[in-house]
């Protein structure tokens, strides 16, 4: 459901951007925004792989680590 809504919003934004004849500065803004959206989407898609990349292999616990008592 979420992906469908996001896809519809993206299609609506693309249609709105392409509806008029943009000036060169507007076209550059659209390209910059599209690139930013692409980078953000790739980060969301590959979140698990990024977590694995930075994983140090140490076991994780659900308890908080507390400092040792003197």
N, CA, C and O atoms as a printed pandas DataFrame, in Angstrom:
     atom_number atom_name residue_name chain_id  residue_number  x_coord  y_coord  z_coord
0              1         N          UNK        A               1    0.828   -1.189    0.000
1              2        CA          UNK        A               1    0.000    0.000    0.000
2              3         C          UNK        A               1    0.876    1.257    0.000
3              4         O          UNK        A               1    0.633    2.192   -0.764
4              5         N          UNK        A               2    1.898    1.268    0.868
5              6        CA          UNK        A               2    2.779    2.431    0.968
6              7         C          UNK        A               2    3.485    2.687   -0.354
7              8         O          UNK        A               2    3.577    3.830   -0.803
8              9         N          UNK        A               3    3.984    1.623   -0.978
9             10        CA          UNK        A               3    4.699    1.774   -2.241
10            11         C          UNK        A               3    3.785    2.295   -3.344
11            12         O          UNK        A               3    4.214    3.074   -4.195
12            13         N          UNK        A               4    2.542    1.872   -3.327
13            14        CA          UNK        A               4    1.586    2.338   -4.326
14            15         C          UNK        A               4    1.334    3.830   -4.176
15            16         O          UNK        A               4    1.284    4.559   -5.167
16            17         N          UNK        A               5    1.176    4.281   -2.949
17            18        CA          UNK        A               5    0.946    5.703   -2.693
18            19         C          UNK        A               5    2.178    6.511   -3.103
19            20         O          UNK        A               5    2.050    7.561   -3.732
20            21         N          UNK        A               6    3.368    6.026   -2.749
21            22        CA          UNK        A               6    4.583    6.745   -3.126
22            23         C          UNK        A               6    4.761    6.790   -4.641
23            24         O          UNK        A               6    5.183    7.810   -5.185
24            25         N          UNK        A               7    4.447    5.709   -5.315
25            26        CA          UNK        A               7    4.550    5.674   -6.768
26            27         C          UNK        A               7    3.556    6.651   -7.401
27            28         O          UNK        A               7    3.887    7.338   -8.367
28            29         N          UNK        A               8    2.354    6.709   -6.863
29            30        CA          UNK        A               8    1.358    7.643   -7.379
30            31         C          UNK        A               8    1.807    9.092   -7.180
31            32         O          UNK        A               8    1.632    9.926   -8.069
32            33         N          UNK        A               9    2.381    9.390   -6.023
33            34        CA          UNK        A               9    2.876   10.745   -5.779
34            35         C          UNK        A               9    4.030   11.089   -6.713
35            36         O          UNK        A               9    4.113   12.210   -7.214
36            37         N          UNK        A              10    4.912   10.136   -6.945
37            38        CA          UNK        A              10    6.032   10.379   -7.860
38            39         C          UNK        A              10    5.527   10.606   -9.280
39            40         O          UNK        A              10    6.019   11.492   -9.978
40            41         N          UNK        A              11    4.548    9.810   -9.713
41            42        CA          UNK        A              11    3.991    9.972  -11.054
42            43         C          UNK        A              11    3.283   11.318  -11.182
43            44         O          UNK        A              11    3.380   11.977  -12.218
44            45         N          UNK        A              12    2.579   11.722  -10.146
45            46        CA          UNK        A              12    1.914   13.014  -10.164
46            47         C          UNK        A              12    2.931   14.153  -10.240
47            48         O          UNK        A              12    2.732   15.118  -10.977
48            49         N          UNK        A              13    4.010   14.041   -9.486
49            50        CA          UNK        A              13    5.049   15.064   -9.526
50            51         C          UNK        A              13    5.736   15.132  -10.871
51            52         O          UNK        A              13    6.032   16.220  -11.365
52            53         N          UNK        A              14    5.995   13.972  -11.476
53            54        CA          UNK        A              14    6.610   13.956  -12.797
54            55         C          UNK        A              14    5.684   14.562  -13.834
55            56         O          UNK        A              14    6.127   15.336  -14.683
56            57         N          UNK        A              15    4.401   14.220  -13.779
57            58        CA          UNK        A              15    3.431   14.775  -14.719
58            59         C          UNK        A              15    3.318   16.289  -14.547
59            60         O          UNK        A              15    3.209   17.020  -15.532
60            61         N          UNK        A              16    3.342   16.756  -13.307
61            62        CA          UNK        A              16    3.264   18.194  -13.055
62            63         C          UNK        A              16    4.508   18.905  -13.564
63            64         O          UNK        A              16    4.422   20.021  -14.077
64            65         N          UNK        A              17    5.671   18.260  -13.424
65            66        CA          UNK        A              17    6.912   18.874  -13.885
66            67         C          UNK        A              17    6.966   18.931  -15.402
67            68         O          UNK        A              17    7.503   19.882  -15.968
68            69         N          UNK        A              18    6.419   17.932  -16.058
69            70        CA          UNK        A              18    6.468   17.865  -17.515
70            71         C          UNK        A              18    5.302   18.583  -18.194
71            72         O          UNK        A              18    5.285   18.705  -19.419
72            73         N          UNK        A              19    4.333   19.057  -17.422
73            74        CA          UNK        A              19    3.139   19.673  -17.996
74            75         C          UNK        A              19    3.443   20.976  -18.727
75            76         O          UNK        A              19    2.881   21.242  -19.789
76            77         N          UNK        A              20    4.319   21.774  -18.165
77            78        CA          UNK        A              20    4.645   23.055  -18.797
78            79         C          UNK        A              20    5.998   22.970  -19.476
79            80         O          UNK        A              20    6.676   21.944  -19.424
80            81         N          UNK        A              21    6.376   24.065  -20.112
81            82        CA          UNK        A              21    7.717   24.117  -20.693
82            83         C          UNK        A              21    8.621   24.809  -19.685
83            84         O          UNK        A              21    8.565   26.031  -19.546
84            85         N          UNK        A              22    9.446   24.055  -18.987
85            86        CA          UNK        A              22   10.262   24.651  -17.935
86            87         C          UNK        A              22   11.388   25.506  -18.501
87            88         O          UNK        A              22   11.939   25.211  -19.561
88            89         N          UNK        A              23   11.708   26.537  -17.796
89            90        CA          UNK        A              23   12.870   27.353  -18.138
90            91         C          UNK        A              23   14.121   26.544  -17.804
91            92         O          UNK        A              23   14.026   25.576  -17.049
92            93         N          UNK        A              24   15.277   26.900  -18.332
93            94        CA          UNK        A              24   16.495   26.122  -18.050
94            95         C          UNK        A              24   16.805   25.980  -16.566
95            96         O          UNK        A              24   17.296   24.935  -16.138
96            97         N          UNK        A              25   16.530   27.008  -15.779
97            98        CA          UNK        A              25   16.809   26.893  -14.347
98            99         C          UNK        A              25   15.842   25.925  -13.678
99           100         O          UNK        A              25   16.219   25.228  -12.735
100          101         N          UNK        A              26   14.603   25.872  -14.153
101          102        CA          UNK        A              26   13.648   24.924  -13.594
102          103         C          UNK        A              26   14.029   23.502  -13.978
103          104         O          UNK        A              26   13.877   22.588  -13.167
104          105         N          UNK        A              27   14.515   23.296  -15.184
105          106        CA          UNK        A              27   14.924   21.966  -15.614
106          107         C          UNK        A              27   16.096   21.481  -14.769
107          108         O          UNK        A              27   16.156   20.310  -14.395
108          109         N          UNK        A              28   17.024   22.384  -14.471
109          110        CA          UNK        A              28   18.157   22.010  -13.625
110          111         C          UNK        A              28   17.681   21.642  -12.222
111          112         O          UNK        A              28   18.194   20.697  -11.623
112          113         N          UNK        A              29   16.721   22.368  -11.703
113          114        CA          UNK        A              29   16.163   22.047  -10.389
114          115         C          UNK        A              29   15.483   20.700  -10.370
115          116         O          UNK        A              29   15.597   19.958   -9.394
116          117         N          UNK        A              30   14.768   20.369  -11.448
117          118        CA          UNK        A              30   14.103   19.066  -11.549
118          119         C          UNK        A              30   15.147   17.959  -11.578
119          120         O          UNK        A              30   14.976   16.928  -10.928
120          121         N          UNK        A              31   16.228   18.163  -12.327
121          122        CA          UNK        A              31   17.281   17.150  -12.393
122          123         C          UNK        A              31   17.965   16.953  -11.045
123          124         O          UNK        A              31   18.256   15.822  -10.654
124          125         N          UNK        A              32   18.219   18.039  -10.342
125          126        CA          UNK        A              32   18.841   17.939   -9.019
126          127         C          UNK        A              32   17.911   17.224   -8.046
127          128         O          UNK        A              32   18.364   16.381   -7.271
128          129         N          UNK        A              33   16.626   17.544   -8.073
129          130        CA          UNK        A              33   15.657   16.893   -7.195
130          131         C          UNK        A              33   15.520   15.409   -7.531
131          132         O          UNK        A              33   15.409   14.576   -6.631
132          133         N          UNK        A              34   15.528   15.077   -8.815
133          134        CA          UNK        A              34   15.433   13.675   -9.224
134          135         C          UNK        A              34   16.655   12.891   -8.763
135          136         O          UNK        A              34   16.532   11.751   -8.317
136          137         N          UNK        A              35   17.833   13.498   -8.869
137          138        CA          UNK        A              35   19.043   12.828   -8.403
138          139         C          UNK        A              35   18.996   12.608   -6.893
139          140         O          UNK        A              35   19.359   11.534   -6.412
140          141         N          UNK        A              36   18.556   13.609   -6.149
141          142        CA          UNK        A              36   18.425   13.467   -4.698
142          143         C          UNK        A              36   17.424   12.390   -4.325
143          144         O          UNK        A              36   17.647   11.631   -3.382
144          145         N          UNK        A              37   16.321   12.320   -5.060
145          146        CA          UNK        A              37   15.320   11.282   -4.799
146          147         C          UNK        A              37   15.879    9.898   -5.107
147          148         O          UNK        A              37   15.599    8.940   -4.387
148          149         N          UNK        A              38   16.664    9.789   -6.168
149          150        CA          UNK        A              38   17.273    8.513   -6.520
150          151         C          UNK        A              38   18.238    8.055   -5.434
151          152         O          UNK        A              38   18.215    6.889   -5.039
152          153         N          UNK        A              39   19.080    8.951   -4.950
153          154        CA          UNK        A              39   20.031    8.605   -3.890
154          155         C          UNK        A              39   19.278    8.199   -2.621
155          156         O          UNK        A              39   19.637    7.209   -1.983
156          157         N          UNK        A              40   18.256    8.941   -2.255
157          158        CA          UNK        A              40   17.463    8.597   -1.076
158          159         C          UNK        A              40   16.774    7.257   -1.216
159          160         O          UNK        A              40   16.742    6.472   -0.268
160          161         N          UNK        A              41   16.220    6.985   -2.396
161          162        CA          UNK        A              41   15.555    5.701   -2.620
162          163         C          UNK        A              41   16.546    4.551   -2.532
163          164         O          UNK        A              41   16.231    3.508   -1.958
164          165         N          UNK        A              42   17.741    4.724   -3.092
165          166        CA          UNK        A              42   18.746    3.663   -3.025
166          167         C          UNK        A              42   19.192    3.407   -1.592
167          168         O          UNK        A              42   19.436    2.262   -1.212
168          169         N          UNK        A              43   19.300    4.467   -0.795
169          170        CA          UNK        A              43   19.652    4.273    0.617
170          171         C          UNK        A              43   18.575    3.495    1.361
171          172         O          UNK        A              43   18.887    2.638    2.188
172          173         N          UNK        A              44   17.315    3.788    1.076
173          174        CA          UNK        A              44   16.227    3.063    1.723
174          175         C          UNK        A              44   16.189    1.610    1.256
175          176         O          UNK        A              44   15.995    0.703    2.065
176          177         N          UNK        A              45   16.371    1.388   -0.038
177          178        CA          UNK        A              45   16.308    0.035   -0.583
178          179         C          UNK        A              45   17.431   -0.835   -0.022
179          180         O          UNK        A              45   17.210   -2.003    0.299
180          181         N          UNK        A              46   18.629   -0.273    0.097
181          182        CA          UNK        A              46   19.781   -1.062    0.507
182          183         C          UNK        A              46   20.165   -0.849    1.969
183          184         O          UNK        A              46   21.340   -0.970    2.318
184          185         N          UNK        A              47   19.202   -0.537    2.823
185          186        CA          UNK        A              47   19.479   -0.317    4.238
186          187         C          UNK        A              47   20.075   -1.552    4.893
187          188         O          UNK        A              47   21.032   -1.436    5.659
188          189         N          UNK        A              48   19.539   -2.722    4.612
189          190        CA          UNK        A              48   20.058   -3.956    5.206
190          191         C          UNK        A              48   21.498   -4.204    4.782
191          192         O          UNK        A              48   22.330   -4.583    5.606
192          193         N          UNK        A              49   21.797   -3.996    3.520
193          194        CA          UNK        A              49   23.156   -4.219    3.044
194          195         C          UNK        A              49   24.126   -3.231    3.664
195          196         O          UNK        A              49   25.265   -3.590    3.963
196          197         N          UNK        A              50   23.690   -1.978    3.864
197          198        CA          UNK        A              50   24.545   -0.994    4.512
198          199         C          UNK        A              50   24.806   -1.373    5.966
199          200         O          UNK        A              50   25.911   -1.179    6.473
200          201         N          UNK        A              51   23.790   -1.912    6.638
201          202        CA          UNK        A              51   23.973   -2.375    8.009
202          203         C          UNK        A              51   24.959   -3.517    8.087
203          204         O          UNK        A              51   25.775   -3.573    9.007
204          205         N          UNK        A              52   24.893   -4.436    7.126
205          206        CA          UNK        A              52   25.829   -5.547    7.085
206          207         C          UNK        A              52   27.248   -5.044    6.797
207          208         O          UNK        A              52   28.218   -5.571    7.342
208          209         N          UNK        A              53   27.362   -4.041    5.955
209          210        CA          UNK        A              53   28.666   -3.490    5.613
210          211         C          UNK        A              53   29.374   -2.935    6.842
211          212         O          UNK        A              53   30.583   -3.111    6.995
212          213         N          UNK        A              54   28.633   -2.269    7.712
213          214        CA          UNK        A              54   29.231   -1.652    8.888
214          215         C          UNK        A              54   29.130   -2.513   10.140
215          216         O          UNK        A              54   29.474   -2.049   11.227
216          217         N          UNK        A              55   28.675   -3.740   10.018
217          218        CA          UNK        A              55   28.563   -4.646   11.161
218          219         C          UNK        A              55   29.954   -5.119   11.566
219          220         O          UNK        A              55   30.743   -5.538   10.719
220          221         N          UNK        A              56   30.252   -5.054   12.857
221          222        CA          UNK        A              56   31.564   -5.480   13.327
222          223         C          UNK        A              56   31.580   -6.941   13.762
223          224         O          UNK        A              56   32.625   -7.452   14.165
224          225         N          UNK        A              57   30.461   -7.607   13.686
225          226        CA          UNK        A              57   30.389   -9.026   14.028
226          227         C          UNK        A              57   30.188   -9.303   15.503
227          228         O          UNK        A              57   30.075  -10.464   15.896
228          229         N          UNK        A              58   30.142   -8.279   16.327
229          230        CA          UNK        A              58   29.943   -8.476   17.758
230          231         C          UNK        A              58   28.491   -8.859   18.020
231          232         O          UNK        A              58   27.581   -8.322   17.387
232          233         N          UNK        A              59   28.272   -9.781   18.947
233          234        CA          UNK        A              59   26.884  -10.155   19.254
234          235         C          UNK        A              59   26.137   -8.998   19.903
235          236         O          UNK        A              59   26.705   -8.244   20.693
236          237         N          UNK        A              60   24.896   -8.870   19.570
237          238        CA          UNK        A              60   24.061   -7.790   20.103
238          239         C          UNK        A              60   23.187   -8.342   21.229
239          240         O          UNK        A              60   22.692   -9.466   21.150
240          241         N          UNK        A              61   23.007   -7.543   22.268
241          242        CA          UNK        A              61   22.115   -7.911   23.363
242          243         C          UNK        A              61   21.031   -6.868   23.481
243          244         O          UNK        A              61   21.193   -5.729   23.043
244          245         N          UNK        A              62   19.940   -7.261   24.068
245          246        CA          UNK        A              62   18.833   -6.324   24.226
246          247         C          UNK        A              62   18.975   -5.519   25.512
247          248         O          UNK        A              62   18.252   -4.541   25.705
248          249         N          UNK        A              63   19.888   -5.908   26.393
249          250        CA          UNK        A              63   20.075   -5.184   27.651
250          251         C          UNK        A              63   21.036   -4.035   27.451
251          252         O          UNK        A              63   21.946   -4.107   26.625
252          253         N          UNK        A              64   20.834   -2.993   28.199
253          254        CA          UNK        A              64   21.722   -1.841   28.118
254          255         C          UNK        A              64   23.045   -2.176   28.809
255          256         O          UNK        A              64   23.085   -2.904   29.800
256          257         N          UNK        A              65   24.092   -1.637   28.270
257          258        CA          UNK        A              65   25.407   -1.837   28.864
258          259         C          UNK        A              65   25.629   -0.734   29.894
259          260         O          UNK        A              65   25.501    0.454   29.597
260          261         N          UNK        A              66   25.959   -1.151   31.093
261          262        CA          UNK        A              66   26.182   -0.184   32.147
262          263         C          UNK        A              66   27.661   -0.198   32.536
263          264         O          UNK        A              66   28.352   -1.206   32.390
264          265         N          UNK        A              67   28.106    0.911   33.018
265          266        CA          UNK        A              67   29.503    1.000   33.458
266          267         C          UNK        A              67   29.725    0.120   34.683
267          268         O          UNK        A              67   28.792   -0.153   35.438
268          269         N          UNK        A              68   30.933   -0.310   34.871
269          270        CA          UNK        A              68   31.231   -1.175   36.020
270          271         C          UNK        A              68   31.199   -0.339   37.293
271          272         O          UNK        A              68   31.619    0.818   37.309
272          273         N          UNK        A              69   30.698   -0.945   38.344
273          274        CA          UNK        A              69   30.616   -0.265   39.638
274          275         C          UNK        A              69   31.986   -0.293   40.296
275          276         O          UNK        A              69   32.704   -1.287   40.189
276          277         N          UNK        A              70   32.358    0.789   40.977
277          278        CA          UNK        A              70   33.665    0.822   41.640
278          279         C          UNK        A              70   33.745   -0.056   42.863
279          280         O          UNK        A              70   34.790   -0.117   43.511
